[in-house]
Amino acid sequence: MTESGRCQCGEIEYSFERDKIISGHHCHCKDCQRATGSGKATILVISKKNLSISGEPKYSWVTIDSNYFTESADDWNKPDDHIKSFNQNPNLFENIKTVLKSFM
């Protein structure tokens, strides 16, 4: 299934196949909180070859696989405890699924 869309003014357009998404994550570090103006940033991992985009997106559809830097999440925006969470940035062994999927 193809996901595609554009921003309100039409300056940003994107498309990708859902089955090409490697993984999705929420990062709760203070840098991401400041950059997004919210409690977290949503990170979508997809190979460049599988993404068609123009402009600079501010929102992407994604299923969240994990949370990063949960130790700095604010009380008013605690991570979903039903998905895998890391106190900081995950190391290679903790996030091996993402690495393996990137070679597929």
Buried (B, 14 or more C-beta within 10 A) or exposed (E): EEBEEBBEEEEBBBEBEEEBBBBBBBBBBEEBBEEBEEBBBBBBBBBEEEBEEEEEBEEBBBEBBBBBBBEBBEEEEEBEEEBBBBEEEBEEEEBEEBEEBEEE
